[in-house]
Amino acid sequence: MNSTAVRSLLVRGMLAGLAAGVLALIVAYLMGEPHVDAAIAFEEAHAHEHGEVELVSRAVQSTAGLATGVLVYGISVGGFGALAFCFALGRVGRVGARATAALLSGAALLAVYVVPFLKYPANPPSVGDPETIGERTTLYFLMMALSILLAVAAVIVGKRLAPRLGTWYATVAAAAGFAVAVGLAYAFLPAVNEVPEDFPATLLWQFRLSALAIQVTLWVSFGLLFGHLAERVLNPKAAPAVERTAAPEVAAPVV
């Protein structure tokens, strides 16, 4: 793959990430923000000190702030995803551009978010001790790094086992090894449970589901959109050929 194709895919990856970010933003605003407001109301009702001045108003946080964060994250996902696609294309099996993009986005969703989320799930405001935020952040990113490294190792092991076991059994063995390694990481890393006893369990559950829905929307949308754009870049003759095939034939005049 030459530099021109890589550059073109990178641009389209960022555009696909931006579009996926817009969809994720809609989900975040409709599903996530009401639970954030409810958690803030709970925090204010149980606060011992009042009168603190907000540096950024809640209205700005839930609109411009939310949009900036989600869209920048989506563009970043698109850029890194496009570069990973350029490396993975042709190395993950005999699959096309759209299938490669879908596989990568699904694997990234699992390794980057779902695995760390199951150990250290997202929490709404008023959940968590402010004094331990540094420790909790470190643990979360450590779990994310371990998950990504284990996923890469599972892919490498699967490819090396494939000639001896076949693709199916090699994939099953690699997935099982990944699950075992993640389970060991869950067991050895310390747990974090700082949810107040009187915090509504339903609100906590709904907030975490909405956080998961945002990530699923982002990664699935990116995989589908970028796969389509990448297919058009790498196989530009496919679309015109389809159009020519679909065009009605005009019968020649009979002389």
N, C-alpha and C positions, 0 to 999 in steps of 0.2 A: 504494500500500500504506500503510494507516494505522499509527499508532504501536502500536495494540493488536496488530495482526498481526505487526509487527516484534518486539514484546516476546515474543509467544507463540512465534515462530520462534526467537528467541534462546535462550529457555529450553529448547526442544526440541533446538536445536543443541547446547547444553551437555550435555544428557542423552544425546544420541546420541554425543557425544564421550566422555563417561564410559563408556558401554557399549563403544564401540570401544577405549577405553583398557584396559578389562578384558581384551578379547580379545588386544590387543597385549601386555599384561602376561603372559598365559599363554604366548604365543610367546616373549617375552623370557626368561622363567624356564626354559622347557623347552629352547630352542635356544641362547639367548645366554649364560646364566650358566655352563654347563659349559665353554665356550670361554674365558670370562673367568677361571675358576678355573685352567684349563690355562696361560693366559698369565701369571697371577700366580705359579704354580709355576715357570715358566721364569724369571721375573724374580728370584724368591728364590734359585733355584739358581745364578744368575750374578751375584748382588749381591756387592759388595765390602765392604759395611758391613752389620752386623746389629744387632739389639737395638733398633730404632726402635719407639716406642710408637704403636699405632694409636689415632687419635682416635675412629674409629667402627669397630667390629668388622666383619669380612667377613660374618658372619651377618646383622647388621643391614643392611649395604649390599645384600645379595642378596635381602632380603625387604621390610622396611618402607621402606628407602631406595628400592629399585627401584619398589615399588608407588606411593610418593608421587610420584616423578618422572614415571612413565609416566601415572598418572591425572591429575595436574595438567596435563601436556602435552596429554592427550586432551581435557580440558575446555576448555583454551585453543584448541585446534584447532576444537572444536565452536563456541565463541563467535565466533571470527573467521570460520569457515566459514559460519555462519548469516548474519552481516552481509554477507559477500560474496555469498551467495545472494540476499539481499534486493535488492542492487544489480544483480545479473546477470539476475534473472528477467525474461524478456521482451526482454532486450537481446542474447542470444546466439543468437537464432533462434526459430522457432515450435516450441518444445519445452515439455513440461510440467515440473512441479516435480521429479519423480523423475529425469527425464533431465537437467535443469539441475544437480541435486545431484551426479549421477554425473559429468557433464562437469567440474564445478568440482573435485571431489575428485581426478579423474584428472589435470587440469591442475596442481593444487596439488602432487600427488605428484611430477609431473615437474619442475616449476619449483623447488619448495622443497627437494626432497631428491635426486632422481635426478641432475639435471644437476650440482649441486655434488658429489655423491657420486662421480661418474665422474672428476672432477678431483682431489678431495681425499677419498678414501675413508676410512671409519671404521677406526681402529686399536685393537687391544686394549692392555691394560696392558703395559708394558715396551717398547712401540714408540713412538719419538719422544723427542727431547731435551727435558728439562724447561725448559731455558733458551730454547727457541724456541716455547714453547706460546702466548705472546702473538702472535707473528708468524703462526703457523699458524691460530690462531683468527680473526685479522683477515682472512687470505686466504680462509678458508672462508666467512665472512659476506659478504665482498666478492663472492665468486662467487655466493652465494645471492641477494644484492641484484641483481646483474647479470642473473641468470637470471629473476627475477621481473619486472624492468623489460623485459627482452627479450620475455618471454611476453606482457605487457600490450601492448607495441608490436606484436607479431605479430597479436594479436586486432584491434587498431585498424586495422592495414594490411589485414587480411583483410576487414573489414567495408567499408572504403572501395573495395577492389578488386572486391567482389562485384557491384555494379551493372554493371560493364564486362566482367568475366571470367566471371561466374556463380559460384555458391557453391562448386562443386567446385574449379575452377581457382584461385579466390581463396584457398581453404583450402590447397591445395597450394603456392601461391606464398608464403603467409605462413609455412607450416611450413618450407619450404626456406630462407627468409630467417632464420628463427629458428635453424635448424641451422647456417647459415653464421656467424651472429653469435656463437653459442656456441663454434663451432670457433675463431674468432679470439680469443675470450676465453681459451680453453684454451691457445692458442699464446703469448699475450702475458703471461699471469700466470705467475709462477715456479712450478716444480714442487717438490714436497716428497717426499723419499725418505729417511726416517730409520729404515728397518727394519733391525735388526741382521742381519749376514750369516748367523749361525747360527740365526736364528729360524725355526721350522718353517713352510714355505710352506703346507702343508695347513691348519694351525691358523689362519694369517692369512686364507686364502681362506674357511674355514668361518665365522670370526667376521664377516667382511664380508657373507657371504650371510645370516647370521642377522640382522645389523643391517638389511639391505635387507628381509628378510621381516617384521620388526617394523613398519617404516614402511608397507609394502604392506598388511599386515593392518589397521593403524590407519586409513589413508586410504580403503581400499576399504570397510571396515565402516562408517565414518562416512558415506560417500556413500550407501550402500544404506539404512542406518537413518534418516538424516536425510531422505532423499528420501521415504521412506514416511510419516514424521511430518509433513513439510511438505505432502504431498499431502492429508492429513487435515485440516490447518489451513486450507489455501486452497480445498479443495473438500469441505467437510464433508457435503454432500448425496450425494456419490458412494457412500459406504459404505452408508448406509441404503437408497439406491435399489437397490443390488446385493442387499442382504438381502431387500428386498421382492420383487425379481424372482425370487430363488431360493426364496422361501417357497412351499410347495405350496398350490394353490388348493383351497378347500373348496366342493364343489358345493352349490348351494342345494337345500333339500328340495322334492320334488315334491308339490304339493298335489292 
